[in-house]
Amino acid sequence: MTDIRTDLSYANEGEARFGDYVALLKPRVMSLVVFTALVGLLVAPGTIHPIEALAAIIFIALGAGASGALNMWWDADIDAVMKRTARRPIPAGKVEPGEALGLGVALSGLSVIMLWLATNALAGALLAFTIFFYAVIYSMWLKRSTPQNIVIGGAAGAFPPMIGWVAVTGSVSIEACLMFLLIFMWTPPHFWALALFMKSDYHKAGVPMLTVTHGRRATRAHVFVYTLALVPVALAAAFSSIGGPVYLALALVLNAMFLKGAWDIWQRDESRAEADNYATEKRVFRFSLAYLFLLFTAFLVEAVLSRIPAYADFAARLPLLEVF
């Protein structure tokens, strides 16, 4: 397979536009990073000046974009052969690999230094480690070497709410760890649902995704098992200072729905899945996005409601809440 990172003869489809450089930053992934980081920042105890809070979110977003650019630079060769990624700026010939690398490195340094100056050293260090983990540990090592790539690599996407929390408090707490674990445990069933209906992409690219190394039947079982493991983590957050009755009620409903979807995936055979164009897998994948968004929204709702004395008194009277 031709390595686009070192092949200077790829076809250029014209001068890069601003939108092509934005695409290098993976804006869809960045939006989830920004949202979860914002939640971590807003539910954290203590105060932060609004300008500092805005700066923190901007620099966390830039750090996420830097990770995306470095990932696209490194993965340009496999992106070129996967249907889902073939139109990305580098394989499409719109941005040169060296430009993507330079942008990623520059944004990495800028985001880390500025977050450190705007908030504190620990937040900057966590952002630096997140970029390193995604670009080096996941993209350069895990993704091409083990079917556990998305399990371990999921940590990179789980750090943003912790960084937001640390930007306010200057320290890591059980609440920050629970938000981290929620995303960490959510990532495998979310991504494997996608891998199931992407069919031959990972085979063609030679990426050892679980569907390639262990088959689709084993992947379906893994989706169900990891969803089971996700449930106690999601519910545990209800019994911390960032949880409460609203979060608990929503978490019970959403986790029941997620488990039902994972069960439906497990029960399917490949002929049934192909016959309906992987409708169940696509439905569970889309639901998993709503699942994470709604649970983190519930953290925000609890933070707002906790400032209302009547609600705070009601929540305090419920047994077992705020165990952590």
LUMVEX-252942 format. One record per residue (C-alpha): residue number from 1; x negated, y negated, z negated. Coordinates in nm, 4 decimals, m for minus. Layout:
REM residues N
+-----+----------+----------+----------+
|   i |        x |        y |        z |
+-----+----------+----------+----------+
| NUM |        X |        Y |        Z |
...
+-----+----------+----------+----------+
***
This chain:
REM residues 324
+-----+----------+----------+----------+
|   i |        x |        y |        z |
+-----+----------+----------+----------+
|   1 |   0.0000 |   0.0000 |   0.0000 |
|   2 |  m0.1319 |  m0.3423 |   0.0933 |
|   3 |  m0.2106 |  m0.5587 |  m0.2048 |
|   4 |  m0.0729 |  m0.9033 |  m0.1278 |
|   5 |  m0.2805 |  m1.0528 |  m0.4086 |
|   6 |  m0.5967 |  m0.9924 |  m0.2074 |
|   7 |  m0.4625 |  m0.9837 |   0.1484 |
|   8 |  m0.4950 |  m1.3298 |   0.2989 |
|   9 |  m0.3345 |  m1.2328 |   0.6276 |
|  10 |   0.0293 |  m1.2206 |   0.5173 |
|  11 |   0.2756 |  m1.4130 |   0.7288 |
|  12 |   0.3642 |  m1.7558 |   0.6039 |
|  13 |   0.7202 |  m1.8600 |   0.6805 |
|  14 |   0.6508 |  m2.2305 |   0.6481 |
|  15 |   0.5513 |  m2.4797 |   0.3841 |
|  16 |   0.6712 |  m2.4070 |   0.0342 |
|  17 |   0.9549 |  m2.6182 |  m0.0959 |
|  18 |   1.0130 |  m2.7291 |  m0.4525 |
|  19 |   1.2747 |  m2.4564 |  m0.4906 |
|  20 |   1.0173 |  m2.1907 |  m0.4037 |
|  21 |   0.7985 |  m2.2962 |  m0.6945 |
|  22 |   1.1029 |  m2.3030 |  m0.9221 |
|  23 |   1.1829 |  m1.9479 |  m0.8104 |
|  24 |   0.8333 |  m1.8409 |  m0.9225 |
|  25 |   0.9367 |  m1.9286 |  m1.2776 |
|  26 |   1.2256 |  m1.6794 |  m1.2721 |
|  27 |   1.4945 |  m1.9329 |  m1.3701 |
|  28 |   1.7597 |  m1.6674 |  m1.4415 |
|  29 |   1.5338 |  m1.4940 |  m1.6914 |
|  30 |   1.4262 |  m1.8336 |  m1.8239 |
|  31 |   1.7891 |  m1.9273 |  m1.8969 |
|  32 |   1.8262 |  m1.6304 |  m2.1330 |
|  33 |   1.4922 |  m1.7117 |  m2.2979 |
|  34 |   1.5951 |  m2.0749 |  m2.3495 |
|  35 |   1.9337 |  m1.9787 |  m2.4910 |
|  36 |   1.8024 |  m1.7264 |  m2.7443 |
|  37 |   1.5175 |  m1.9600 |  m2.8441 |
|  38 |   1.7676 |  m2.2424 |  m2.8920 |
|  39 |   1.9813 |  m2.0207 |  m3.1133 |
|  40 |   1.6792 |  m1.9242 |  m3.3221 |
|  41 |   1.5935 |  m2.2911 |  m3.3606 |
|  42 |   1.9477 |  m2.4048 |  m3.4495 |
|  43 |   2.0257 |  m2.1334 |  m3.7045 |
|  44 |   1.6925 |  m2.1654 |  m3.8840 |
|  45 |   1.7034 |  m2.3235 |  m4.2305 |
|  46 |   1.5448 |  m2.6620 |  m4.2676 |
|  47 |   1.5456 |  m2.9614 |  m4.0399 |
|  48 |   1.3654 |  m3.0638 |  m3.7243 |
|  49 |   1.3809 |  m3.3986 |  m3.5492 |
|  50 |   1.6014 |  m3.3815 |  m3.2358 |
|  51 |   1.3142 |  m3.4990 |  m3.0156 |
|  52 |   1.0871 |  m3.2297 |  m3.1571 |
|  53 |   1.3612 |  m2.9713 |  m3.1074 |
|  54 |   1.4076 |  m3.0758 |  m2.7448 |
|  55 |   1.0323 |  m3.0671 |  m2.6882 |
|  56 |   1.0109 |  m2.7201 |  m2.8429 |
|  57 |   1.2788 |  m2.5805 |  m2.6123 |
|  58 |   1.1183 |  m2.7405 |  m2.3058 |
|  59 |   0.7774 |  m2.5952 |  m2.3872 |
|  60 |   0.9211 |  m2.2509 |  m2.4660 |
|  61 |   1.0959 |  m2.2662 |  m2.1270 |
|  62 |   0.7692 |  m2.3624 |  m1.9571 |
|  63 |   0.5981 |  m2.0710 |  m2.1309 |
|  64 |   0.8677 |  m1.8356 |  m2.0006 |
|  65 |   0.8223 |  m1.9814 |  m1.6535 |
|  66 |   0.4460 |  m1.9332 |  m1.6781 |
|  67 |   0.5042 |  m1.5657 |  m1.7600 |
|  68 |   0.7313 |  m1.5346 |  m1.4583 |
|  69 |   0.4765 |  m1.6913 |  m1.2229 |
|  70 |   0.1969 |  m1.4667 |  m1.3490 |
|  71 |   0.4217 |  m1.1629 |  m1.3170 |
|  72 |   0.5139 |  m1.2535 |  m0.9574 |
|  73 |   0.1469 |  m1.3050 |  m0.8729 |
|  74 |   0.0482 |  m0.9655 |  m1.0090 |
|  75 |   0.3526 |  m0.7760 |  m0.8769 |
|  76 |   0.3529 |  m0.9269 |  m0.5269 |
|  77 |   0.2521 |  m0.5937 |  m0.3692 |
|  78 |   0.5387 |  m0.3956 |  m0.5197 |
|  79 |   0.7852 |  m0.6840 |  m0.4838 |
|  80 |   0.7255 |  m0.6676 |  m0.1081 |
|  81 |   0.8620 |  m0.3124 |  m0.0819 |
|  82 |   1.1564 |  m0.3429 |  m0.3184 |
|  83 |   1.4858 |  m0.4611 |  m0.1707 |
|  84 |   1.5752 |  m0.6519 |  m0.4876 |
|  85 |   1.2528 |  m0.8542 |  m0.4885 |
|  86 |   1.1400 |  m0.8717 |  m0.1241 |
|  87 |   1.2653 |  m1.2289 |  m0.0847 |
|  88 |   1.0651 |  m1.3641 |  m0.3763 |
|  89 |   0.8344 |  m1.6546 |  m0.2789 |
|  90 |   0.5069 |  m1.4596 |  m0.2473 |
|  91 |   0.6197 |  m1.1508 |  m0.0517 |
|  92 |   0.8400 |  m1.3768 |   0.1613 |
|  93 |   0.5272 |  m1.5732 |   0.2548 |
|  94 |   0.6484 |  m1.9038 |   0.1134 |
|  95 |   0.3935 |  m1.9411 |  m0.1666 |
|  96 |   0.0335 |  m1.8218 |  m0.1631 |
|  97 |  m0.0724 |  m1.5834 |  m0.4412 |
|  98 |  m0.3437 |  m1.8237 |  m0.5603 |
|  99 |  m0.0865 |  m2.0992 |  m0.6016 |
| 100 |   0.1299 |  m1.8756 |  m0.8178 |
| 101 |  m0.1690 |  m1.7774 |  m1.0309 |
| 102 |  m0.2777 |  m2.1388 |  m1.0723 |
| 103 |   0.0729 |  m2.2491 |  m1.1652 |
| 104 |   0.1093 |  m1.9682 |  m1.4163 |
| 105 |  m0.2240 |  m2.0376 |  m1.5861 |
| 106 |  m0.1662 |  m2.4147 |  m1.5952 |
| 107 |   0.1831 |  m2.3848 |  m1.7404 |
| 108 |   0.0614 |  m2.1283 |  m1.9946 |
| 109 |  m0.2008 |  m2.3639 |  m2.1341 |
| 110 |   0.0267 |  m2.6674 |  m2.1240 |
| 111 |   0.3215 |  m2.4976 |  m2.2923 |
| 112 |   0.1182 |  m2.3412 |  m2.5740 |
| 113 |  m0.0791 |  m2.6539 |  m2.6592 |
| 114 |   0.2226 |  m2.8832 |  m2.6433 |
| 115 |   0.4437 |  m2.6522 |  m2.8523 |
| 116 |   0.1670 |  m2.6393 |  m3.1127 |
| 117 |   0.1428 |  m3.0187 |  m3.1191 |
| 118 |   0.5216 |  m3.0678 |  m3.1188 |
| 119 |   0.5953 |  m2.8149 |  m3.3951 |
| 120 |   0.3288 |  m2.6004 |  m3.5616 |
| 121 |   0.0359 |  m2.3701 |  m3.4904 |
| 122 |   0.2253 |  m2.0460 |  m3.5580 |
| 123 |   0.4919 |  m2.1295 |  m3.2997 |
| 124 |   0.2209 |  m2.2065 |  m3.0436 |
| 125 |   0.0381 |  m1.8840 |  m3.1262 |
| 126 |   0.3557 |  m1.6781 |  m3.0902 |
| 127 |   0.4253 |  m1.8361 |  m2.7513 |
| 128 |   0.0689 |  m1.7628 |  m2.6389 |
| 129 |   0.1021 |  m1.4002 |  m2.7500 |
| 130 |   0.4380 |  m1.3695 |  m2.5712 |
| 131 |   0.2899 |  m1.4920 |  m2.2425 |
| 132 |  m0.0090 |  m1.2581 |  m2.2842 |
| 133 |   0.2161 |  m0.9646 |  m2.3717 |
| 134 |   0.4407 |  m1.0111 |  m2.0669 |
| 135 |   0.1704 |  m1.0929 |  m1.8135 |
| 136 |  m0.1027 |  m0.8543 |  m1.9289 |
| 137 |   0.0364 |  m0.5820 |  m2.1570 |
| 138 |   0.3612 |  m0.5317 |  m1.9657 |
| 139 |   0.2979 |  m0.6445 |  m1.6059 |
| 140 |  m0.0647 |  m0.5379 |  m1.5625 |
| 141 |  m0.0674 |  m0.2270 |  m1.7802 |
| 142 |   0.2616 |  m0.0739 |  m1.8959 |
| 143 |   0.4766 |  m0.1322 |  m1.5878 |
| 144 |   0.2593 |   0.0810 |  m1.3599 |
| 145 |   0.1357 |   0.3377 |  m1.6099 |
| 146 |   0.4215 |   0.4728 |  m1.8233 |
| 147 |   0.7984 |   0.5331 |  m1.8092 |
| 148 |   0.8097 |   0.3674 |  m2.1505 |
| 149 |   0.7187 |   0.0385 |  m1.9805 |
| 150 |   1.0508 |  m0.1321 |  m2.0448 |
| 151 |   1.0761 |   0.0041 |  m2.4016 |
| 152 |   0.7452 |  m0.1430 |  m2.5186 |
| 153 |   0.7476 |  m0.4317 |  m2.2735 |
| 154 |   1.0874 |  m0.5415 |  m2.4010 |
| 155 |   0.9076 |  m0.7063 |  m2.6901 |
| 156 |   0.8087 |  m0.9936 |  m2.4605 |
| 157 |   1.1713 |  m1.0922 |  m2.4097 |
| 158 |   1.2493 |  m1.0502 |  m2.7799 |
| 159 |   1.0083 |  m1.3149 |  m2.9109 |
| 160 |   1.1885 |  m1.6390 |  m2.8020 |
| 161 |   1.4412 |  m1.6585 |  m3.0907 |
| 162 |   1.1574 |  m1.5884 |  m3.3333 |
| 163 |   0.9550 |  m1.8696 |  m3.1763 |
| 164 |   1.2538 |  m2.1045 |  m3.2102 |
| 165 |   1.2917 |  m2.0060 |  m3.5763 |
| 166 |   0.9202 |  m2.0536 |  m3.6473 |
| 167 |   0.9235 |  m2.3932 |  m3.4732 |
| 168 |   1.1556 |  m2.5127 |  m3.7527 |
| 169 |   1.0378 |  m2.3151 |  m4.0535 |
| 170 |   0.6701 |  m2.2526 |  m3.9806 |
| 171 |   0.7089 |  m1.8905 |  m4.0926 |
| 172 |   0.8584 |  m1.5546 |  m3.9920 |
| 173 |   1.1508 |  m1.4183 |  m4.1938 |
| 174 |   1.3856 |  m1.1191 |  m4.1960 |
| 175 |   1.6379 |  m1.3187 |  m3.9934 |
| 176 |   1.3819 |  m1.3905 |  m3.7213 |
| 177 |   1.2868 |  m1.0225 |  m3.7180 |
| 178 |   1.6516 |  m0.9161 |  m3.6868 |
| 179 |   1.7008 |  m1.1401 |  m3.3822 |
| 180 |   1.3804 |  m0.9979 |  m3.2351 |
| 181 |   1.4952 |  m0.6395 |  m3.2964 |
| 182 |   1.8371 |  m0.7089 |  m3.1492 |
| 183 |   1.6865 |  m0.8070 |  m2.8131 |
| 184 |   1.4143 |  m0.5421 |  m2.8349 |
| 185 |   1.6657 |  m0.2579 |  m2.8797 |
| 186 |   1.9072 |  m0.4052 |  m2.6251 |
| 187 |   1.6518 |  m0.4217 |  m2.3434 |
| 188 |   1.6119 |  m0.0490 |  m2.2583 |
| 189 |   1.9826 |   0.0380 |  m2.2071 |
| 190 |   2.0352 |  m0.2933 |  m2.0291 |
| 191 |   1.7470 |  m0.2370 |  m1.7862 |
| 192 |   1.8014 |   0.1355 |  m1.7333 |
| 193 |   2.1622 |   0.0682 |  m1.6339 |
| 194 |   2.0162 |  m0.1559 |  m1.3614 |
| 195 |   1.7575 |   0.1056 |  m1.2614 |
| 196 |   2.0290 |   0.3665 |  m1.2136 |
| 197 |   2.2065 |   0.1758 |  m0.9396 |
| 198 |   1.8941 |   0.0303 |  m0.7770 |
| 199 |   1.8443 |   0.3810 |  m0.6363 |
| 200 |   1.5236 |   0.4023 |  m0.4326 |
| 201 |   1.3529 |   0.0697 |  m0.5106 |
| 202 |   1.1241 |   0.1996 |  m0.7842 |
| 203 |   1.0530 |   0.5198 |  m0.5901 |
| 204 |   0.9393 |   0.3188 |  m0.2879 |
| 205 |   0.7246 |   0.0894 |  m0.5020 |
| 206 |   0.5659 |   0.3743 |  m0.6968 |
| 207 |   0.6679 |   0.2240 |  m1.0308 |
| 208 |   0.7015 |   0.4971 |  m1.2977 |
| 209 |   1.0443 |   0.3876 |  m1.4138 |
| 210 |   1.2318 |   0.6504 |  m1.6153 |
| 211 |   1.4584 |   0.7228 |  m1.3168 |
| 212 |   1.1473 |   0.8121 |  m1.1147 |
| 213 |   0.9513 |   1.0164 |  m1.3686 |
| 214 |   1.2307 |   1.1943 |  m1.5568 |
| 215 |   1.5241 |   1.1728 |  m1.3201 |
| 216 |   1.8625 |   1.0091 |  m1.3355 |
| 217 |   2.0182 |   1.2662 |  m1.5709 |
| 218 |   1.7527 |   1.1982 |  m1.8350 |
| 219 |   1.7889 |   0.8225 |  m1.7825 |
| 220 |   2.1623 |   0.8460 |  m1.8479 |
| 221 |   2.0927 |   1.0270 |  m2.1749 |
| 222 |   1.8377 |   0.7633 |  m2.2716 |
| 223 |   2.0900 |   0.4837 |  m2.2097 |
| 224 |   2.3293 |   0.6461 |  m2.4553 |
| 225 |   2.0652 |   0.7254 |  m2.7198 |
| 226 |   1.9168 |   0.3759 |  m2.7140 |
| 227 |   2.2630 |   0.2191 |  m2.7313 |
| 228 |   2.3297 |   0.4301 |  m3.0404 |
| 229 |   2.0049 |   0.2988 |  m3.1892 |
| 230 |   2.1032 |  m0.0578 |  m3.1018 |
| 231 |   2.4298 |  m0.0494 |  m3.2995 |
| 232 |   2.2855 |  m0.0467 |  m3.6557 |
| 233 |   2.0405 |  m0.3223 |  m3.5643 |
| 234 |   2.3203 |  m0.5415 |  m3.4287 |
| 235 |   2.5393 |  m0.4773 |  m3.7321 |
| 236 |   2.2534 |  m0.5340 |  m3.9779 |
| 237 |   2.2306 |  m0.8966 |  m3.8677 |
| 238 |   2.5830 |  m0.9512 |  m4.0034 |
| 239 |   2.4508 |  m0.8949 |  m4.3552 |
| 240 |   2.1805 |  m1.1589 |  m4.3317 |
| 241 |   2.1982 |  m1.5330 |  m4.3799 |
| 242 |   2.2567 |  m1.5863 |  m4.0075 |
| 243 |   2.5504 |  m1.3436 |  m3.9973 |
| 244 |   2.8966 |  m1.3491 |  m4.1488 |
| 245 |   3.2579 |  m1.2405 |  m4.0962 |
| 246 |   3.2919 |  m1.3806 |  m3.7442 |
| 247 |   2.9675 |  m1.2223 |  m3.6287 |
| 248 |   3.0554 |  m0.8903 |  m3.7951 |
| 249 |   3.3992 |  m0.8724 |  m3.6335 |
| 250 |   3.2601 |  m0.9550 |  m3.2900 |
| 251 |   2.9662 |  m0.7168 |  m3.3309 |
| 252 |   3.1998 |  m0.4291 |  m3.4177 |
| 253 |   3.4072 |  m0.4852 |  m3.1045 |
| 254 |   3.1139 |  m0.5435 |  m2.8690 |
| 255 |   2.9144 |  m0.2466 |  m2.9949 |
| 256 |   3.2159 |  m0.0184 |  m2.9609 |
| 257 |   3.2538 |  m0.1361 |  m2.6008 |
| 258 |   2.8821 |  m0.0935 |  m2.5299 |
| 259 |   2.8870 |   0.2572 |  m2.6756 |
| 260 |   3.1903 |   0.3453 |  m2.4643 |
| 261 |   3.0101 |   0.2217 |  m2.1519 |
| 262 |   2.6926 |   0.4133 |  m2.2405 |
| 263 |   2.9019 |   0.7258 |  m2.3014 |
| 264 |   3.0673 |   0.6828 |  m1.9614 |
| 265 |   2.7229 |   0.6595 |  m1.7998 |
| 266 |   2.6014 |   0.9709 |  m1.9824 |
| 267 |   2.9046 |   1.1717 |  m1.8711 |
| 268 |   2.8559 |   1.1000 |  m1.5013 |
| 269 |   2.6786 |   1.3142 |  m1.2468 |
| 270 |   2.4983 |   1.1727 |  m0.9495 |
| 271 |   2.7601 |   1.2750 |  m0.6923 |
| 272 |   3.0335 |   1.0896 |  m0.8822 |
| 273 |   2.8088 |   0.7867 |  m0.9262 |
| 274 |   2.7238 |   0.7718 |  m0.5575 |
| 275 |   3.0851 |   0.8215 |  m0.4557 |
| 276 |   3.1983 |   0.5020 |  m0.6267 |
| 277 |   2.8773 |   0.3087 |  m0.5499 |
| 278 |   2.7589 |   0.3207 |  m0.9117 |
| 279 |   3.0539 |   0.1120 |  m1.0306 |
| 280 |   3.0229 |   0.2263 |  m1.3928 |
| 281 |   2.6504 |   0.1544 |  m1.4081 |
| 282 |   2.7037 |  m0.1917 |  m1.2601 |
| 283 |   2.9880 |  m0.2606 |  m1.5028 |
| 284 |   2.7760 |  m0.1627 |  m1.8045 |
| 285 |   2.4822 |  m0.3697 |  m1.6788 |
| 286 |   2.7013 |  m0.6806 |  m1.6427 |
| 287 |   2.8612 |  m0.6177 |  m1.9806 |
| 288 |   2.5204 |  m0.5883 |  m2.1464 |
| 289 |   2.4436 |  m0.9464 |  m2.0411 |
| 290 |   2.7697 |  m1.0706 |  m2.1922 |
| 291 |   2.7023 |  m0.8608 |  m2.5032 |
| 292 |   2.3770 |  m1.0365 |  m2.5859 |
| 293 |   2.5100 |  m1.3811 |  m2.4991 |
| 294 |   2.8179 |  m1.3384 |  m2.7193 |
| 295 |   2.6261 |  m1.2040 |  m3.0198 |
| 296 |   2.3822 |  m1.4948 |  m3.0112 |
| 297 |   2.6747 |  m1.7337 |  m2.9674 |
| 298 |   2.8237 |  m1.5793 |  m3.2810 |
| 299 |   2.5059 |  m1.6701 |  m3.4704 |
| 300 |   2.5673 |  m2.0316 |  m3.3690 |
| 301 |   2.9322 |  m2.0141 |  m3.4718 |
| 302 |   2.8328 |  m1.8799 |  m3.8131 |
| 303 |   2.5802 |  m2.1613 |  m3.8553 |
| 304 |   2.8521 |  m2.4190 |  m3.7865 |
| 305 |   3.1194 |  m2.2511 |  m3.9994 |
| 306 |   2.8831 |  m2.2049 |  m4.2931 |
| 307 |   2.8814 |  m2.5823 |  m4.3342 |
| 308 |   3.2553 |  m2.5775 |  m4.4037 |
| 309 |   3.2998 |  m2.5206 |  m4.7799 |
| 310 |   3.6191 |  m2.3148 |  m4.7479 |
| 311 |   3.4614 |  m2.0761 |  m4.4975 |
| 312 |   3.1386 |  m2.0515 |  m4.6966 |
| 313 |   3.3389 |  m1.9580 |  m5.0090 |
| 314 |   3.5401 |  m1.7008 |  m4.8142 |
| 315 |   3.2259 |  m1.5418 |  m4.6678 |
| 316 |   3.0574 |  m1.5357 |  m5.0072 |
| 317 |   3.3446 |  m1.3353 |  m5.1553 |
| 318 |   3.3157 |  m1.0602 |  m4.8961 |
| 319 |   3.1283 |  m0.7587 |  m5.0375 |
| 320 |   2.7856 |  m0.6693 |  m4.9023 |
| 321 |   2.7466 |  m0.9766 |  m4.6813 |
| 322 |   2.4075 |  m1.1473 |  m4.6911 |
| 323 |   2.2252 |  m0.8413 |  m4.8226 |
| 324 |   1.9047 |  m0.9551 |  m4.6525 |
+-----+----------+----------+----------+
***
